Amino acid sequence: MKPKFLPLIILICCFAQKISAQQLPPVFKEKPKGMEVDKRARVYLSPQRVLWQSDESGKYVKDSKYLLKPGNGQGELINKDMVTLLSDDKQKGGLMLDFGKELQGGLQIVTGMMKKNAPVKIRVRFGESAAETMSETGGKATATNDHAIRDFVVDVPWLGVLEIGNTGFRFVRIDLVDDNSELLLKEVRAIFVYRDIPYLGSFKSSDERLNKIWETGAYTVHLNMQQYLWDGIKRDRLVWVGDMHPEVTTISNVFGYNEVVPKSLDLIRDATPTNQWMNGISAYSMWWVIIHRDLYRFNGNLQYLREQKEYMTKLLDVLITKIDDKNGETLDGRFLDWPSSENKPAIHAGLQALMVITLNAGSEVCTILKDNSSAAKYKAVAERMKKNVPDINGSKQAAALLSLSGMISDETANKVLSEGGAKNFSTFYGYYMLQAMAKAGNYQGAIDIIKTYWGAMLDLGATTFWEDFNMDWLPNAGRIDELVPEGKKDIHGDYGAYCYIGFRHSLSHGWASGPTSWLTEHVLGVKVIEAGCKTLKIEPHLGDLKFAEGSFPTPYGVVKLKHTKLSNGQVKSDIQAPKQVKIIRNN
């Protein structure tokens, strides 16, 4: 089952290269040492439009429309329906293609028979926005080749096929490099690399904007489910454990179990001694504990949880040494998320709260694993730390964590989180802000912020959610799927901070997928009560929606739900669940 929101052209104009199980030609007498089968699918996608070309006269770029035709990846001994790029000492032919959606993968270029029987040198630029695709590396807007090469020069063959690139992109620009060159292009297709897995979870409501936000969050995480679970498909393409918490929650709500999750959790565990922080960040080691507690709730895999116990308890024992005589945290590797990184009081408040959440999660895991003495130890430390409530210094991030840890009242947190609506929200910690608003019963306020904040990215042409976004960037901003008009701000190149200045900013970042999980949990109202989804509590909160329906994956099959608001304001719920799943209704 393909994501239903991908454009129809993707389903029509692509084919999947299926990899059979671990079969090799008979010439291989035995399996080569280190052989690994790639479980991802590869499909070829034709571009949807030519967004730009270096001239409109037809002198340097001819018949670019032929690149929009479906291709077959095969060179032919006939120059039929060819696109021609030419150069001289005055101008070099070039064009930019739009593939319609953010993708992970590379490019397939099929050439014809040029007059000169020799390779042709071209420059290829991938971009997540149209402006990035037109940019130069370095400079004020900081376009880079970090982590994935997105800007390079390469030779393409005479009458042949070249496959290049491995990055996150939507747009590709191709230019001739040398003077007096000719390039005949039969096809230029994107190579889309992704896990071919069904979307078991779903969400649909009377508000199409919310529906699109749910789908976009799901797709953002799907793209980052590569060999490992990455933070972003352009940058950093790494396993960052803090980023993983919203991603794993989205995976559990959309795809159910997927092997990329334990594979990634084990990778970072095995790479990090317990006396060091995962990714060099103390909060990220804490998120590792919290992810395992939450993952067990969804999948009920007790054996896998047992395998984590030795490492987890050693880590928790290190954590409880990072507390002063006033029960305040003294952690190093201090980071919550980028927008809060200069607010030192907020970081302290957030880490204090996250310590409490982590110790309670560890205590819960130890109870499940029947280590009651360890469970009591971590619980007692958490209770002591709850008595030391730091000042949040105006931080919505800190307010959310203090609320979720039970250290401040839900009403106090909600007042902070609601002030200014989506102002000072962030893509990563926005999920925890939404969770705290739901804890206070402010479901409508949270829905409004989802539509305002995440919806604004869609309004700017996004097909995936971004590493960061600030509502202050909106005035006079151009769209990412257009060349920036004169007098408009470049939302990609002109903004960003810290590690994501300008075009280095990732526009497909899994930590931004929070609304997908939130809408399933709070609007569809699905809450896991017993590990492995054996018992679910269904408590929908429709706010101003007329209806909400969807599905939720469990180890026993899919639960289907439909909630309809009646004329008297009551909500009627129709629920279909596997017989192994107990449903508790609360409406």
Secondary structure per residue as TSV (DSSP state, phi and psi in degrees):
chain	resnum	aa	ss	phi	psi
A	1	M	-	360.0	121.6
A	2	K	-	-86.0	152.8
A	3	P	-	-53.2	123.5
A	4	K	T	-66.7	-16.1
A	5	F	T	-93.7	-2.0
A	6	L	S	-68.0	145.6
A	7	P	-	-59.6	146.2
A	8	L	H	-57.3	-31.7
A	9	I	H	-60.8	-30.6
A	10	I	H	-66.1	-38.9
A	11	L	H	-73.6	-28.6
A	12	I	H	-84.9	-40.0
A	13	C	S	-99.9	18.3
A	14	C	-	-132.4	159.7
A	15	F	-	-135.3	149.5
A	16	A	B	-98.3	136.6
A	17	Q	-	-94.0	101.2
A	18	K	-	-80.2	132.9
A	19	I	-	-101.9	115.8
A	20	S	-	-71.5	159.4
A	21	A	S	-43.3	-156.4
A	22	Q	S	-91.3	57.8
A	23	Q	-	-96.5	138.3
A	24	L	-	-125.6	158.5
A	25	P	-	-58.3	152.9
A	26	P	T	-58.2	-21.8
A	27	V	T	-61.3	-25.5
A	28	F	-	-81.9	107.8
A	29	K	S	-71.6	-25.4
A	30	E	S	-150.1	162.7
A	31	K	-	-64.1	124.4
A	32	P	-	-60.9	143.2
A	33	K	T	-60.6	131.6
A	34	G	T	82.9	3.3
A	35	M	-	-64.1	135.4
A	36	E	-	-132.6	131.5
A	37	V	-	-86.2	126.7
A	38	D	-	-76.0	118.6
A	39	K	-	-84.7	0.0
A	40	R	S	-87.3	155.0
A	41	A	E	-91.3	153.2
A	42	R	E	-124.3	123.9
A	43	V	E	-128.6	153.2
A	44	Y	E	-106.7	128.3
A	45	L	E	-120.1	130.4
A	46	S	-	-78.9	148.2
A	47	P	-	-64.5	155.4
A	48	Q	S	-95.0	-23.9
A	49	R	E	-161.2	155.9
A	50	V	E	-93.9	109.3
A	51	L	E	-80.7	-29.4
A	52	W	E	-156.1	146.5
A	53	Q	E	-141.6	155.3
A	54	S	S	-67.0	-22.0
A	55	D	-	-153.3	152.8
A	56	E	S	-102.9	0.5
A	57	S	S	-77.8	-19.1
A	58	G	S	89.1	3.8
A	59	K	S	-80.2	-41.3
A	60	Y	S	-106.8	-21.6
A	61	V	E	-133.5	118.2
A	62	K	E	-123.1	133.1
A	63	D	-	61.6	40.4
A	64	S	G	-62.4	-19.1
A	65	K	G	-60.9	-24.9
A	66	Y	G	-65.6	-21.4
A	67	L	G	-69.7	-15.3
A	68	L	G	-82.9	-9.3
A	69	K	S	-75.8	146.0
A	70	P	-	-58.6	141.2
A	71	G	-	-113.9	-178.6
A	72	N	-	-131.4	2.1
A	73	G	S	74.0	14.6
A	74	Q	-	-121.9	127.6
A	75	G	-	-69.3	152.9
A	76	E	-	-136.6	150.3
A	77	L	S	-82.1	46.6
A	78	I	S	-158.8	131.8
A	79	N	-	-90.9	78.9
A	80	K	-	-111.4	135.4
A	81	D	S	53.3	48.2
A	82	M	-	-91.6	146.0
A	83	V	E	-94.8	132.2
A	84	T	E	-112.1	128.0
A	85	L	E	-112.8	131.9
A	86	L	E	-127.7	156.0
A	87	S	B	-142.7	155.5
A	88	D	-	-140.4	-162.0
A	89	D	S	-80.3	-0.5
A	90	K	S	-107.2	-36.0
A	91	Q	-	-152.0	153.0
A	92	K	B	-122.5	131.2
A	93	G	-	-68.0	140.7
A	94	G	E	-161.2	159.6
A	95	L	E	-152.9	161.8
A	96	M	E	-124.5	133.6
A	97	L	E	-110.5	145.5
A	98	D	E	-116.1	120.6
A	99	F	E	-93.1	3.4
A	100	G	E	88.9	-28.6
A	101	K	E	-141.6	150.7
A	102	E	E	-59.9	136.6
A	103	L	E	-134.8	160.2
A	104	Q	E	-115.7	127.2
A	105	G	E	152.3	-138.6
A	106	G	E	-147.0	-147.6
A	107	L	E	-138.7	139.0
A	108	Q	E	-112.1	125.3
A	109	I	E	-118.8	123.3
A	110	V	E	-112.4	123.8
A	111	T	E	-109.1	164.5
A	112	G	-	-104.9	-161.1
A	113	M	-	-96.7	97.6
A	114	M	-	-74.2	159.8
A	115	K	S	-60.2	-39.2
A	116	K	S	-91.4	117.6
A	117	N	-	-79.8	77.6
A	118	A	S	-163.1	159.4
A	119	P	-	-60.9	155.1
A	120	V	E	-119.6	132.5
A	121	K	E	-87.1	127.3
A	122	I	E	-130.4	157.5
A	123	R	E	-106.8	131.1
A	124	V	E	-116.7	131.6
A	125	R	E	-128.2	121.4
A	126	F	E	-93.4	149.2
A	127	G	E	-151.3	146.9
A	128	E	S	-83.5	-19.7
A	129	S	S	-128.4	161.0
A	130	A	H	-61.1	-39.8
A	131	A	H	-65.6	-40.4
A	132	E	H	-61.8	-37.0
A	133	T	H	-67.5	-23.5
A	134	M	T	-93.9	0.8
A	135	S	-	-89.4	166.4
A	136	E	-	-102.9	148.3
A	137	T	B	-68.1	148.7
A	138	G	B	76.8	-163.1
A	139	G	T	77.4	-174.6
A	140	K	T	-60.2	-38.5
A	141	A	T	-85.9	0.4
A	142	T	T	52.3	41.4
A	143	A	B	-63.8	136.1
A	144	T	-	-135.9	168.9
A	145	N	-	-109.7	26.1
A	146	D	S	-63.4	136.6
A	147	H	S	68.8	-42.1
A	148	A	S	-139.5	134.6
A	149	I	-	-77.7	118.3
A	150	R	-	-116.7	-3.3
A	151	D	E	-143.5	112.0
A	152	F	E	-158.4	164.5
A	153	V	E	-109.2	136.3
A	154	V	E	-147.6	153.4
A	155	D	E	-90.3	131.3
A	156	V	E	-103.7	148.9
A	157	P	-	-80.7	160.7
A	158	W	T	-75.9	123.2
A	159	L	T	48.7	67.6
A	160	G	S	-161.0	-169.8
A	161	V	E	-130.4	134.0
A	162	L	E	-127.0	130.9
A	163	E	E	-114.6	124.8
A	164	I	E	-140.5	160.6
A	165	G	E	92.3	148.4
A	166	N	E	-159.3	90.2
A	167	T	E	-160.9	-178.8
A	168	G	E	-99.3	131.8
A	169	F	E	-163.3	163.5
A	170	R	E	-126.4	-30.2
A	171	F	E	-117.1	149.1
A	172	V	E	-137.0	132.6
A	173	R	E	-113.3	135.3
A	174	I	E	-124.1	128.3
A	175	D	E	-132.0	144.7
A	176	L	E	-69.4	145.2
A	177	V	-	-100.5	-43.5
A	178	D	S	-93.0	153.5
A	179	D	T	-67.8	154.9
A	180	N	T	53.7	46.2
A	181	S	-	-110.4	157.6
A	182	E	E	-134.7	133.4
A	183	L	E	-130.9	125.9
A	184	L	E	-104.9	119.9
A	185	L	E	-107.7	122.3
A	186	K	E	-86.0	-42.4
A	187	E	E	-150.4	147.8
A	188	V	E	-135.3	111.4
A	189	R	E	-125.2	146.7
A	190	A	E	-77.1	141.3
A	191	I	E	-99.9	105.6
A	192	F	E	-92.5	118.8
A	193	V	E	-113.5	121.2
A	194	Y	E	-159.8	165.2
A	195	R	-	-81.9	122.1
A	196	D	-	-85.3	83.0
A	197	I	-	-127.2	149.5
A	198	P	-	-76.6	146.8
A	199	Y	-	-84.1	94.1
A	200	L	-	-77.5	-36.6
A	201	G	-	-84.2	152.0
A	202	S	E	-152.8	164.1
A	203	F	E	-151.9	131.4
A	204	K	E	-146.8	136.9
A	205	S	E	-140.3	-177.0
A	206	S	S	-75.7	-4.0
A	207	D	-	-112.2	106.6
A	208	E	H	-64.8	-28.2
A	209	R	H	-64.6	-44.1
A	210	L	H	-62.6	-40.4
A	211	N	H	-59.2	-44.7
A	212	K	H	-68.1	-35.7
A	213	I	H	-64.1	-44.6
A	214	W	H	-58.0	-48.0
A	215	E	H	-64.6	-39.8
A	216	T	H	-67.5	-40.2
A	217	G	H	-62.4	-42.4
A	218	A	H	-62.3	-43.6
A	219	Y	H	-67.7	-36.5
A	220	T	H	-58.6	-47.4
A	221	V	H	-68.3	-39.5
A	222	H	H	-55.4	-44.7
A	223	L	H	-60.9	-33.8
A	224	N	H	-84.3	-1.5
A	225	M	B	-86.6	72.9
A	226	Q	S	-95.2	-142.5
A	227	Q	S	-57.2	-36.8
A	228	Y	S	-126.3	172.7
A	229	L	B	-88.3	106.9
A	230	W	-	-88.7	163.9
A	231	D	S	-79.8	-43.0
A	232	G	B	-148.2	149.7
A	233	I	T	-85.7	-17.3
A	234	K	T	-96.0	-40.9
A	235	R	T	-160.8	128.9
A	236	D	T	-98.4	-8.4
A	237	R	-	60.1	39.3
A	238	L	S	-129.1	165.1
A	239	V	-	-90.8	95.3
A	240	W	-	-100.5	118.1
A	241	V	H	-68.7	-36.8
A	242	G	H	-61.7	-44.6
A	243	D	H	-57.8	-31.3
A	244	M	H	-66.8	-28.0
A	245	H	H	-60.7	-52.4
A	246	P	H	-62.7	-35.4
A	247	E	H	-64.7	-46.9
A	248	V	H	-63.8	-37.4
A	249	T	H	-63.7	-41.5
A	250	T	H	-64.6	-44.6
A	251	I	H	-57.6	-44.5
A	252	S	H	-63.1	-34.0
A	253	N	H	-84.7	-19.9
A	254	V	H	-109.7	-47.1
A	255	F	T	-108.2	-12.6
A	256	G	-	72.7	-150.6
A	257	Y	-	-66.8	136.9
A	258	N	-	-143.5	135.8
A	259	E	T	-63.9	-17.0
A	260	V	H	-64.0	-24.7
A	261	V	H	-72.0	-60.3
A	262	P	H	-61.6	-34.4
A	263	K	H	-58.8	-41.3
A	264	S	H	-76.1	-41.1
A	265	L	H	-62.0	-40.6
A	266	D	H	-70.3	-36.1
A	267	L	H	-57.7	-49.9
A	268	I	H	-73.6	-32.2
A	269	R	H	-62.4	-48.5
A	270	D	H	-70.0	-22.0
A	271	A	H	-87.9	-10.0
A	272	T	S	-124.8	111.3
A	273	P	-	-60.3	152.2
A	274	T	T	-67.7	-15.5
A	275	N	T	-91.8	9.9
A	276	Q	S	-124.8	158.5
A	277	W	-	-91.2	140.9
A	278	M	G	-62.2	130.6
A	279	N	G	58.9	15.8
A	280	G	G	75.1	13.3
A	281	I	-	-126.7	122.1
A	282	S	H	-60.0	-40.0
A	283	A	H	-61.0	-31.5
A	284	Y	H	-72.4	-34.1
A	285	S	H	-63.6	-36.6
A	286	M	H	-67.5	-39.4
A	287	W	H	-62.5	-31.7
A	288	W	H	-59.2	-43.1
A	289	V	H	-63.8	-46.2
A	290	I	H	-64.3	-40.8
A	291	I	H	-58.4	-44.3
A	292	H	H	-64.3	-40.0
A	293	R	H	-61.5	-46.7
A	294	D	H	-69.1	-38.8
A	295	L	H	-61.8	-40.6
A	296	Y	H	-62.5	-37.0
A	297	R	H	-59.2	-39.4
A	298	F	H	-78.3	-42.9
A	299	N	H	-106.4	-17.4
A	300	G	-	65.4	22.5
A	301	N	-	-84.0	91.3
A	302	L	H	-67.9	-36.7
A	303	Q	H	-62.5	-43.2
A	304	Y	H	-64.5	-38.6
A	305	L	H	-64.3	-39.7
A	306	R	H	-59.2	-36.8
A	307	E	H	-65.5	-17.6
A	308	Q	T	-93.2	-9.9
A	309	K	H	-62.1	-47.0
A	310	E	H	-60.6	-48.6
A	311	Y	H	-65.3	-43.4
A	312	M	H	-63.3	-43.9
A	313	T	H	-69.3	-36.2
A	314	K	H	-62.9	-41.2
A	315	L	H	-64.4	-45.2
A	316	L	H	-62.9	-36.1
A	317	D	H	-66.6	-33.6
A	318	V	H	-67.2	-43.6
A	319	L	H	-57.9	-42.0
A	320	I	T	-75.3	-4.5
A	321	T	T	-85.3	-8.8
A	322	K	S	-97.5	48.6
A	323	I	B	-137.2	136.2
A	324	D	-	-88.9	-177.3
A	325	D	T	-72.2	-6.5
A	326	K	T	-103.6	14.6
A	327	N	S	64.9	30.3
A	328	G	-	-102.2	145.1
A	329	E	B	-68.2	147.0
A	330	T	-	-129.7	38.7
A	331	L	-	-69.6	151.1
A	332	D	S	-104.8	-173.1
A	333	G	S	58.3	52.7
A	334	R	-	-89.2	112.2
A	335	F	-	-161.4	136.6
A	336	L	S	-109.7	-73.1
A	337	D	-	-145.8	169.9
A	338	W	G	-61.5	-46.3
A	339	P	G	-62.7	-19.8
A	340	S	G	-98.4	4.2
A	341	S	T	-71.7	-14.3
A	342	E	T	-102.2	1.5
A	343	N	-	-100.9	85.9
A	344	K	H	-61.6	-42.6
A	345	P	H	-60.5	-38.0
A	346	A	H	-66.9	-39.2
A	347	I	H	-62.6	-43.0
A	348	H	H	-61.5	-46.0
A	349	A	H	-62.7	-42.7
A	350	G	H	-65.6	-41.7
A	351	L	H	-68.7	-35.5
A	352	Q	H	-59.9	-47.4
A	353	A	H	-65.9	-41.2
A	354	L	H	-66.6	-32.5
A	355	M	H	-61.1	-44.1
A	356	V	H	-63.6	-46.3
A	357	I	H	-60.1	-42.7
A	358	T	H	-67.1	-45.4
A	359	L	H	-64.4	-37.1
A	360	N	H	-67.4	-38.7
A	361	A	H	-64.2	-43.2
A	362	G	H	-62.9	-39.9
A	363	S	H	-61.8	-40.8
A	364	E	H	-63.3	-43.2
A	365	V	H	-63.0	-44.1
A	366	C	H	-63.1	-36.4
A	367	T	H	-63.1	-44.5
A	368	I	H	-59.1	-37.8
A	369	L	T	-89.7	10.0
A	370	K	T	63.4	30.4
A	371	D	-	-103.6	78.4
A	372	N	H	-69.2	-31.1
A	373	S	H	-67.8	-43.4
A	374	S	H	-65.6	-40.4
A	375	A	H	-58.5	-43.9
A	376	A	H	-66.9	-38.6
A	377	K	H	-61.6	-49.5
A	378	Y	H	-69.6	-34.7
A	379	K	H	-63.9	-42.1
A	380	A	H	-64.5	-40.9
A	381	V	H	-64.9	-40.8
A	382	A	H	-60.5	-41.9
A	383	E	H	-65.1	-38.3
A	384	R	H	-65.5	-42.5
A	385	M	H	-67.4	-27.6
A	386	K	H	-64.6	-21.0
A	387	K	T	-78.3	-15.9
A	388	N	-	-101.9	98.0
A	389	V	-	-105.9	105.8
A	390	P	-	-75.3	166.3
A	391	D	-	-75.5	136.1
A	392	I	-	-84.0	-13.2
A	393	N	T	52.3	42.1
A	394	G	T	77.3	6.9
A	395	S	-	-85.0	125.4
A	396	K	H	-70.0	-32.1
A	397	Q	H	-62.0	-49.5
A	398	A	H	-65.1	-41.2
A	399	A	H	-59.7	-41.3
A	400	A	H	-63.3	-47.7
A	401	L	H	-67.0	-38.7
A	402	L	H	-64.1	-35.8
A	403	S	H	-67.3	-46.7
A	404	L	H	-66.9	-24.2
A	405	S	T	-85.8	-8.4
A	406	G	T	80.7	18.5
A	407	M	S	-91.2	-21.9
A	408	I	S	-131.1	162.6
A	409	S	-	-69.0	151.6
A	410	D	H	-60.3	-37.1
A	411	E	H	-66.8	-40.5
A	412	T	H	-62.4	-45.6
A	413	A	H	-63.9	-43.6
A	414	N	H	-62.2	-35.2
A	415	K	H	-62.7	-42.9
A	416	V	H	-66.6	-44.9
A	417	L	H	-69.1	-29.0
A	418	S	H	-84.2	-17.8
A	419	E	T	-65.1	122.3
A	420	G	T	76.2	10.3
A	421	G	T	60.9	-122.4
A	422	A	T	-80.0	-2.9
A	423	K	T	-61.9	135.6
A	424	N	T	68.0	16.5
A	425	F	-	-75.4	161.8
A	426	S	-	-138.7	155.4
A	427	T	T	-67.9	-37.2
A	428	F	T	-77.0	-64.8
A	429	Y	T	-77.0	-6.1
A	430	G	H	-56.0	-33.3
A	431	Y	H	-60.6	-43.5
A	432	Y	H	-73.9	-30.0
A	433	M	H	-63.4	-43.9
A	434	L	H	-63.2	-40.5
A	435	Q	H	-63.2	-39.7
A	436	A	H	-68.3	-36.7
A	437	M	H	-64.5	-39.5
A	438	A	H	-65.2	-39.4
A	439	K	H	-59.8	-31.0
A	440	A	T	-86.2	-0.7
A	441	G	T	83.7	8.7
A	442	N	-	-91.6	63.1
A	443	Y	H	-68.1	-42.1
A	444	Q	H	-65.3	-39.5
A	445	G	H	-61.3	-40.4
A	446	A	H	-66.7	-42.6
A	447	I	H	-59.4	-42.8
A	448	D	H	-62.5	-40.0
A	449	I	H	-68.7	-39.9
A	450	I	I	-56.8	-47.1
A	451	K	I	-66.5	-36.1
A	452	T	I	-75.8	-50.9
A	453	Y	I	-79.6	-59.2
A	454	W	I	-71.0	-32.3
A	455	G	H	-64.3	-30.2
A	456	A	H	-64.2	-34.7
A	457	M	H	-64.6	-40.6
A	458	L	H	-62.3	-40.4
A	459	D	H	-62.0	-24.7
A	460	L	T	-92.0	8.9
A	461	G	T	98.5	6.1
A	462	A	-	-66.7	142.0
A	463	T	S	-115.9	-3.1
A	464	T	S	-143.1	161.3
A	465	F	-	-91.8	154.4
A	466	W	-	-98.6	162.6
A	467	E	S	-58.7	-39.3
A	468	D	-	-153.8	158.6
A	469	F	-	-156.5	141.8
A	470	N	-	-130.5	131.3
A	471	M	G	-61.0	-23.6
A	472	D	G	-69.8	-12.9
A	473	W	G	-79.6	-12.7
A	474	L	-	-68.5	-41.3
A	475	P	T	-55.8	125.0
A	476	N	T	62.3	27.8
A	477	A	B	-87.5	137.6
A	478	G	-	-82.8	163.4
A	479	R	-	-79.7	153.9
A	480	I	T	-78.5	-14.4
A	481	D	T	-100.7	19.2
A	482	E	S	-137.5	154.5
A	483	L	-	-67.0	134.8
A	484	V	-	-66.9	120.2
A	485	P	-	-66.5	154.6
A	486	E	T	-54.6	130.5
A	487	G	T	90.5	-7.4
A	488	K	-	-97.6	156.1
A	489	K	B	-85.7	143.1
A	490	D	-	-86.4	104.0
A	491	I	T	-60.8	-25.5
A	492	H	T	-90.2	-52.1
A	493	G	T	-79.7	-25.9
A	494	D	S	-90.4	-12.6
A	495	Y	-	-123.2	-175.6
A	496	G	-	101.3	161.5
A	497	A	-	-151.9	-179.3
A	498	Y	T	53.5	-118.7
A	499	C	T	-91.7	1.3
A	500	Y	-	-126.0	45.2
A	501	I	-	-73.1	132.8
A	502	G	G	56.4	-133.9
A	503	F	G	-71.9	-8.6
A	504	R	G	-70.8	-16.9
A	505	H	S	-59.4	126.1
A	506	S	-	-79.8	128.6
A	507	L	S	-103.2	13.9
A	508	S	-	-144.3	89.9
A	509	H	B	-126.9	118.1
A	510	G	G	-62.0	-25.8
A	511	W	G	-67.7	-10.6
A	512	A	G	-89.3	8.6
A	513	S	-	-87.9	8.1
A	514	G	H	-48.5	-41.6
A	515	P	H	-59.0	-27.6
A	516	T	H	-62.1	-51.8
A	517	S	H	-65.3	-40.2
A	518	W	H	-63.6	-43.7
A	519	L	I	-64.8	-37.4
A	520	T	I	-66.7	-44.5
A	521	E	I	-71.8	-39.7
A	522	H	I	-107.2	-32.9
A	523	V	I	-86.1	-52.7
A	524	L	S	-66.4	-27.2
A	525	G	-	80.5	32.6
A	526	V	E	-96.2	115.2
A	527	K	E	-125.8	128.7
A	528	V	E	-78.9	123.5
A	529	I	E	-102.1	-41.1
A	530	E	E	-118.5	136.2
A	531	A	G	-51.4	144.5
A	532	G	G	76.1	16.9
A	533	C	G	60.4	27.4
A	534	K	T	-68.1	-30.4
A	535	T	E	-131.8	128.4
A	536	L	E	-120.7	137.2
A	537	K	E	-99.4	127.6
A	538	I	E	-108.7	111.8
A	539	E	-	-139.0	85.6
A	540	P	-	-74.3	149.2
A	541	H	-	-131.9	95.2
A	542	L	-	-82.5	-17.1
A	543	G	T	57.1	-126.2
A	544	D	T	-93.1	11.9
A	545	L	-	-77.4	146.1
A	546	K	S	-82.6	-30.8
A	547	F	E	-158.6	160.8
A	548	A	E	-149.0	134.4
A	549	E	E	-141.9	161.0
A	550	G	E	169.8	-161.2
A	551	S	E	-142.2	161.1
A	552	F	E	-143.0	125.8
A	553	P	E	-81.2	137.5
A	554	T	E	-128.4	166.3
A	555	P	T	-62.0	-13.5
A	556	Y	T	-104.7	-2.0
A	557	G	E	131.3	-177.4
A	558	V	E	-90.7	135.9
A	559	V	E	-93.9	130.6
A	560	K	E	-109.9	137.2
A	561	L	E	-136.0	145.3
A	562	K	E	-143.8	125.4
A	563	H	E	-117.4	128.0
A	564	T	E	-125.0	129.2
A	565	K	E	-82.7	123.5
A	566	L	-	-84.6	170.7
A	567	S	T	-63.9	-24.4
A	568	N	T	-88.8	5.9
A	569	G	S	90.2	-12.3
A	570	Q	-	-73.2	159.2
A	571	V	E	-113.0	125.2
A	572	K	E	-95.6	130.2
A	573	S	E	-118.9	131.9
A	574	D	E	-113.7	123.0
A	575	I	E	-130.7	129.7
A	576	Q	E	-120.4	123.5
A	577	A	-	-135.8	151.7
A	578	P	-	-57.3	150.2
A	579	K	T	-63.3	-22.9
A	580	Q	T	-78.1	-10.1
A	581	V	S	-103.1	121.0
A	582	K	E	-85.7	132.1
A	583	I	E	-109.7	125.4
A	584	I	E	-105.9	118.8
A	585	R	E	-92.1	143.7
A	586	N	-	-138.0	41.5
A	587	N	-	-146.8	360.0
